[in-house]
C-alpha cells in the first residue's frame, strides 16, 4: 500500500517529490504519480517531468489563492487615502456648502434675505468678494481630513471581518458598517467641526461680525461656552452622519456588487466609480435632508431658542411648515453628489497607489 499515490492536498512551498528529486531520491509519489488532468499516458500511467512541474506550480498557486484570495484594504491605507481624498474634495466643493448653509439659516420669520441660490451668491460676492464664498473653509478643511480618515478607516476595520473569501461584502452588512463609520466620524470630528463652521458663517451674516477668523472664533466660543459650545446639536449630527454613511456605503456597495457580478476582481474605471458615488450621494440627500436642517439650526448662533432636537423640529414644523425641512436641498444635492463622487474616486485611486508601495497582508 505504500506504493499507492497519496491524496492530493493544497500546501505551501514545494511538494515532497520535488524535494526528493533535488536530493537525488525517488519517492513513491514521483515514481507512480498519475493524473488524467495532466494527460498521463493511458498505457503507463506515468506523468512527464514537464507536467509534473506544472502540477507542483498549480498546487502552490492554489495555496496562494487560499491565503490571499480575500481582497481587503488595510485600515492604515484607508485612513491615509481617506484623509487625502477629504482634503481635495472640500477645496473643490466648499462654495456650494456655504450657499446651502446660508439658505438654511435664512429663516422665513426674519424676513428672508435671499431669494434663491443665485441671489445668495450675488449678494455674498457683492458684500465680501469671491473670498466670501470660502468663509469658514478653514474649519471644514481642518476637520475634513480627519473626518474622511475616520470614516474610511472605521468602515474598513468593521467590514474586513465580514467579507467572504473573495472580498465581497454583503449589502446588508455594508449598511451596518456605514452606520458605524458615520457615528464614529460624527462623535469624533463632525459635530465640533460643523458647529464651528455654522457659527462662523452665521456670524458673517450679522451686522457686526465678532470673529476675525477661525482661531479667534474657536477661542471665543470655548472661552464663553466651554467645550460644550463646540458640541451643540450632537444628537442630530449623529443621526445625520449615521444615516448619511449607511445610505452611501449601502448604495455604493450594492452598485459595485452589481457591476462586478461573479468576478470580484473586476476593476472599476474612475468614471464608473464617480457615477456610482454621485448616485449614492443623491440617495443620502433625499433620505436625510430634514435631519441636516435641524442640525444646522441647533448649531447656529440662535440655538438657545430651542430646548432640544425634538423641540427644534417641532418649532420648524409649526412656524414654517413641512417644506422648511427641505430648505437648501438643491445646493446640497449638487454639493453632495460632487462630494461623494470625488471622494470615492480619489480614495480608490490612492488605495491602488498605496498597494504598490505599501505591502500588507
Secondary structure as GFF3:
##gff-version 3
##sequence-region A 1 361
A	DSSP	alpha_helix	16	22	.	.	.	ID=ss1
A	DSSP	alpha_helix	28	32	.	.	.	ID=ss2
A	DSSP	three_ten_helix	36	38	.	.	.	ID=ss3
A	DSSP	alpha_helix	49	68	.	.	.	ID=ss4
A	DSSP	alpha_helix	75	105	.	.	.	ID=ss5
A	DSSP	alpha_helix	117	128	.	.	.	ID=ss6
A	DSSP	three_ten_helix	130	134	.	.	.	ID=ss7
A	DSSP	alpha_helix	137	160	.	.	.	ID=ss8
A	DSSP	alpha_helix	171	185	.	.	.	ID=ss9
A	DSSP	pi_helix	186	190	.	.	.	ID=ss10
A	DSSP	alpha_helix	191	205	.	.	.	ID=ss11
A	DSSP	alpha_helix	214	225	.	.	.	ID=ss12
A	DSSP	three_ten_helix	227	230	.	.	.	ID=ss13
A	DSSP	alpha_helix	234	260	.	.	.	ID=ss14
A	DSSP	alpha_helix	270	299	.	.	.	ID=ss15
A	DSSP	three_ten_helix	303	305	.	.	.	ID=ss16
A	DSSP	alpha_helix	309	320	.	.	.	ID=ss17
A	DSSP	three_ten_helix	322	326	.	.	.	ID=ss18
A	DSSP	alpha_helix	329	357	.	.	.	ID=ss19
###
